[in-house]
Amino acid sequence: QVQLVESGGGLVQAGGSLRLSCAVSGRFFDFYVMGWYRQAPGKQRELVASIGSSGSTYYIDSVKGRFTISRDSAKNTVYLQMNSLKPEDTAVYFCKGEIRSFEYWGQGTQVTVSS
């Protein structure tokens, strides 16, 4: 049974920083494509950033230069470092792991950025 557990969310003022973590249980972490998604109230869930098994990364335009995704194979963990946070970054952030045709989601962690 693969489980993803996020942590690190919270309330921060605009311009502040947070680091989200997503710990993945089970084997084969190195082969997962990992992604961070977010869902704001009344909006669809959107991909924020992803990192492949080779370390290649992708970011949506609105977070480029502010967010950094990384992974630590020794800890089976993926991170999302979020700097220069804006109120529009407020959302529930979800971690997703994908391997072959299987997808696994975490329970989400709330990020609230006050103006």
N, C-alpha and C positions, 0 to 999 in steps of 0.2 A: 504494500500500500504506500503510494507516494503522497507525501504531505508537504505543503508549502506554508510556512508561517512567517508572516510579515511583522515587522516591528519598526519603531522609530518615528511614527507619526506624532502629531501634536499641534499646538497652537503657537504661532510665531508671528512677529510683526513683519510688515513688508520690508524687504531688504535683508531679512535674516536668512538663516540656513537650517536645513534639516538633512539627516542622512537616514534613508530607509534601508532596512535589511530584509532579506528573504532567505530563510534557511530551508533547504530542500532535503527531505529524508530519502533514503533509498540509494540505489546504486546508479551508476552511469551519469552522474551529474555533468561530467565533462562533455557529454554528447548532447546535452540539452541546449536548445535555443531558449534563452530567457528574456522575458519582456516585462516592462512595467507599464501598466495601463492606469487610467484614471477615469472616474465618472463623477461629474458635478451634478447637483440637483437639477432634474429636468432635462439633462443632456445624455447623449449616448456615450457609452464607454469608448475611450479612444486610446490608441497606442501612444505612449510617450517616448519610450526608448527601448531598444532591444540590443542584445549582445549574442553573437553566435558562438559556436564551440571553438572557433578559431580566434575569437576575440574581436571580430569585426563588430562595429557598432552602428546604430541608426538612431537619429533623433528627429522628432518633429521640429518644424522651424521655430515654433514659439518657445522652445526650451534650449535651443542651440546656444552654446556659450555660457549657459547657466547651470545645466544639469550634466552630470557625468554618471554613466552606468559602468559598473565593473563587476568582476566575479573572482571569487577565491575558491579554487578547487580543493584546497586543504580543508576548508570549512564548509564546503557545499553551500556556499552563500553567494547571493548576488546583491549588489548595493545600488542605491540611487542617491548620489550626492546632489542636493538641491541648494543652489546659492541664489542670491538676489531674488528671493521669492516675491511674488506679486499676488495681490488678492485673487486674480483670475486663476491662480494655481490651486485654489481651494477645491478639494475633491476628496473622494475616497480613492486611495491608490491600491491597486491590485498587482500582485506578482503572478506571472504565468510561466510555466515550463512546458516546452513542447519537444517531444521526441518521436520521430516517425509520425504516425497519425494520432498520437495520443497527446492530449492537453490536460494540464493540471493547474488549478487555480488556488491561490490563497484566499483567505477570508476578508482581506482588505484592511487598510489602516487609514484613519482620517487625518487629513492635513488641512489645517485652517490657517489662512494668512490674513491677518487683520491690517487694515489700512491706517 
